[in-house]
């Protein structure tokens, strides 16, 4: 999948789960336009609706706590890490996945696994 498509599906999923982004667009349908800039520090896209355009840095959405909470949820998950007492480590889903996302070379590829 192209980055733009991954981002569109991730935003759609987050909005369906309660992400408040549509309020900035008068509750109109939001689409991700073509990438508008990329440098060594950031990547930017244009979000569009019928009557609004909004430029944003990719990281400002995908690394936000509010996005992570609705994208991955608040349930307790096993992390796959074993503790010294032979128990599996557990974490809150959104916190665990946000930590993993930060460590990724290409965060959108990590997000793609959950679409």
C-alpha positions in Angstrom: 0.0 0.0 0.0 1.2 3.6 -0.7 1.8 5.8 2.3 -1.2 8.0 1.3 -3.5 5.0 1.3 -2.2 3.7 4.6 -2.8 7.2 6.1 -6.3 7.5 4.7 -7.3 4.1 6.1 -5.7 4.9 9.5 -7.5 8.2 9.7 -10.8 6.6 8.6 -10.4 3.9 11.3 -9.5 6.4 14.0 -12.5 8.7 13.1 -14.8 5.6 13.1 -13.5 4.9 16.7 -14.1 8.5 17.9 -11.1 10.5 16.8 -12.3 14.1 16.8 -10.6 15.2 13.6 -13.9 15.7 11.7 -14.9 18.5 14.0 -12.3 20.7 12.3 -14.0 19.9 8.9 -17.6 20.7 9.9 -18.2 16.9 10.0 -17.6 16.5 6.3 -15.8 13.5 4.7 -12.0 13.9 5.0 -9.6 12.7 2.3 -5.8 12.7 2.2 -4.4 14.6 -0.7 -1.0 14.0 -2.3 2.0 14.4 -0.2 3.0 18.1 -0.2 6.4 18.1 1.4 9.1 15.8 2.7 12.5 16.6 4.3 14.8 14.8 6.7 12.6 15.7 9.6 9.0 15.6 8.5 6.5 14.6 6.0 3.4 16.5 5.2 0.0 15.9 3.7 -3.0 18.0 2.9 -6.4 16.9 4.4 -9.4 18.0 2.4 -13.1 18.1 2.7 -15.7 19.8 0.5 -15.0 23.2 2.1 -11.7 22.9 3.9 -8.0 22.2 3.3 -5.7 21.5 6.3 -2.0 21.0 6.0 -0.4 18.9 8.7 2.8 17.2 9.6 2.4 13.4 9.6 3.9 13.0 13.1 1.4 15.5 14.6 -1.4 13.0 14.0 0.1 9.5 14.2 2.2 10.1 17.3 -0.6 11.8 19.2 -2.1 10.1 22.3 -5.6 10.9 21.1 -5.0 9.1 17.8 -3.3 6.1 19.4 -6.1 5.7 22.0 -8.8 5.3 19.3 -6.6 3.5 16.8 -5.3 0.7 19.1 -7.7 0.9 22.0 -7.4 0.9 25.8 -7.6 -2.8 26.5 -4.8 -4.7 28.3 -2.6 -6.8 25.9 0.3 -9.2 26.3 3.4 -7.7 24.8 5.2 -11.0 24.0 7.9 -10.2 26.5 8.5 -12.7 29.3 9.3 -11.4 32.8 11.7 -13.1 35.3 8.8 -14.7 37.1 7.7 -16.6 33.9 4.8 -14.3 33.4 4.1 -12.4 30.2 4.4 -8.6 30.4 1.1 -6.8 29.8 0.5 -3.2 28.8 -2.3 -0.9 27.7 -2.6 -1.4 23.9 -2.4 2.2 22.8 0.6 2.9 25.0 2.5 -0.2 23.9 1.9 0.4 20.2 2.7 4.1 20.4 6.1 3.1 21.9 6.7 0.6 19.1 5.6 3.2 16.5 8.2 5.7 17.7 10.9 3.1 17.3 10.0 2.2 13.7 12.0 3.4 10.7 8.8 3.8 8.7 5.9 4.3 11.1 3.2 4.0 8.4 4.3 0.4 7.7 3.8 -0.4 11.4 0.3 1.2 11.3 -0.5 -0.8 8.1 -0.4 -4.0 10.1 -3.4 -2.9 12.0 -5.7 -1.9 9.1 
